[in-house]
Every structure is written in structure tokens, then in C-alpha cells.
């Protein structure tokens, strides 16, 4: 079985209970295909970047899925047929993330997460001694003259 992350956007005029029922229906499709939905996040009603089918807002829902590909394909087929779903995207992952998605995190928690990585090598800027660079530039300019 493989790991997947699926996000779908439901129409703005659906109620929260209707979106939860829609998500439960899609979860049932995965479980019938011998898969498991590890995490479901209801990100709420959010403004879209551009209107989709005359909708300016949409209900965002995220699934973390551990399932065979046939079950995921069936879920995507059902999403294409459902008129309440505006868009969806499924990505294959190497591993599932148990942390809240960036949509659910507050700005403060994202900042704290960045600060935790500040000491890591990949975030360290290249340290240059400014005086040495200035001396090298002056020497190169002197050679040109």
C-alpha cells in the first residue's frame, strides 16, 4: 500500500454537516478498497484565489490516506462525478505527516517551526568575511589598472 494526501474543495453553499457527510462517503470508499484514512482535516470555508463555477469560497478538506492505488482511483472517480466538489488534488507521499497541515496551523506555530530549523545546516547562510572580500575586490581592481 502507498501513502497519499488528498485535498478537495466543496461548494460554498453546503453546510458543514453536508461537507462532513461527503468526507465520510469518500472515507467509506477508501475503507471498502482495503485502505485507511489516517487523518481528516476540515479546514473550513476559505476564500478562493479565483472563482470556480461561480463560487468565490469553498470548504477545504484534507485526507492522509494509506491505501492501494485502486481505492484512490475509485475515490477520485467519485469526486469527478460529484457536483458538490469543485476541485481536488491527490499527491503520492513517501510517508504520512502526523502534524497539522499548514492550512490548520496558526502563523505563530509556523514561525516556531521555522525557528526550530534555524540551527540546521540547510538554513545557515554562507558566512563571508566582508573585509576579506573587499580586499580581494580592491586587489582585482588594482591589477586591471
C-alpha positions in Angstrom: 0.0 0.0 0.0 1.1 3.6 -0.6 0.7 6.9 1.1 -1.4 9.7 -0.4 -2.6 13.1 0.5 -5.8 14.4 -1.0 -7.3 17.8 -0.7 -10.7 18.7 -2.1 -12.8 21.9 -2.2 -16.5 21.6 -1.8 -19.1 24.3 -2.9 -19.6 27.2 -0.6 -23.4 26.8 -0.2 -23.0 23.4 1.5 -23.4 23.3 5.3 -20.6 21.9 7.5 -22.6 18.8 8.2 -23.1 18.2 4.4 -19.3 18.5 3.9 -18.7 16.1 6.8 -21.1 13.6 5.2 -19.4 14.0 1.8 -16.0 13.3 3.5 -17.4 10.3 5.3 -18.7 9.0 2.0 -15.2 9.3 0.4 -13.7 7.7 3.5 -16.0 4.7 3.1 -14.8 4.3 -0.5 -11.2 4.1 0.7 -12.0 1.6 3.5 -14.0 -0.6 1.1 -10.9 -0.8 -1.0 -8.8 -2.1 2.0 -7.3 1.3 2.7 -7.2 3.5 5.7 -7.7 7.3 6.1 -5.1 8.2 8.8 -6.2 11.8 9.2 -9.1 14.0 8.1 -8.8 17.8 8.5 -11.7 20.1 7.9 -10.0 23.4 7.1 -13.2 25.4 6.9 -14.7 27.8 4.5 -11.9 29.8 2.8 -11.7 32.4 0.0 -10.6 31.0 -3.3 -7.9 32.8 -5.3 -10.2 32.9 -8.3 -13.9 32.0 -8.8 -14.6 28.4 -9.8 -18.0 27.7 -11.3 -19.2 31.0 -9.9 -18.1 30.1 -6.3 -15.8 32.7 -4.5 -15.4 30.5 -1.4 -15.1 26.8 -0.7 -14.9 24.2 2.1 -11.4 22.7 2.2 -10.9 19.1 3.4 -7.6 17.2 3.6 -7.2 13.4 3.8 -4.0 11.5 4.7 -4.5 8.0 3.1 -2.7 4.7 3.4 -4.3 2.7 0.6 -3.8 0.7 -2.6 -4.0 2.8 -5.8 -7.2 1.2 -7.0 -9.1 2.6 -4.0 -7.7 6.1 -4.5 -8.6 6.0 -8.2 -12.2 5.0 -7.3 -12.3 7.9 -4.8 -11.1 10.3 -7.5 -13.7 8.9 -10.0 -16.4 9.6 -7.4 -15.1 13.1 -6.8 -15.2 13.8 -10.6 -18.9 12.7 -10.7 -19.9 14.7 -7.6 -21.2 18.2 -8.5 -20.5 19.4 -4.9 -16.7 19.1 -5.3 -15.2 22.0 -7.2 -11.5 20.8 -7.3 -9.4 18.0 -5.9 -5.7 17.1 -5.8 -4.1 13.8 -4.8 -0.4 13.5 -4.2 1.7 10.4 -3.5 3.9 10.7 -0.4 6.9 8.9 0.9 5.4 9.0 4.5 2.4 10.4 6.2 2.8 13.6 8.3 1.0 13.5 11.7 1.4 17.2 12.2 -1.4 19.6 11.4 -1.4 20.8 7.8 -0.2 24.4 7.0 -3.8 25.4 6.4 -4.6 24.5 10.0 -1.5 25.9 11.7 -1.6 29.4 13.0 1.1 31.8 11.9 2.8 31.6 15.4 3.1 27.8 15.2 4.6 28.1 11.6 7.1 30.7 13.0 8.1 28.4 15.9 8.6 25.5 13.4 10.9 27.7 11.3 12.9 28.7 14.5 13.4 25.1 15.3 15.1 24.6 11.9 17.2 27.8 12.2 20.2 25.9 13.6 20.1 23.3 10.9 22.8 23.3 8.2 20.4 23.8 5.3 19.2 27.2 6.7 22.7 28.5 7.6 23.6 31.3 5.2 27.1 31.3 3.7 29.3 33.2 6.0 31.7 35.5 4.3 34.2 37.8 5.9 33.3 41.1 4.4 36.8 42.6 4.9 38.4 39.7 3.0 36.0 40.1 0.1 36.7 43.9 0.0 40.4 43.3 0.0 40.1 40.8 -2.9 38.0 43.2 -4.9 40.5 46.1 -4.4 43.3 43.8 -5.5 41.5 42.7 -8.6 40.7 46.3 -9.5 44.4 47.3 -8.9 45.5 44.5 -11.3 43.2 45.8 -14.1 44.6 49.3 -13.9 
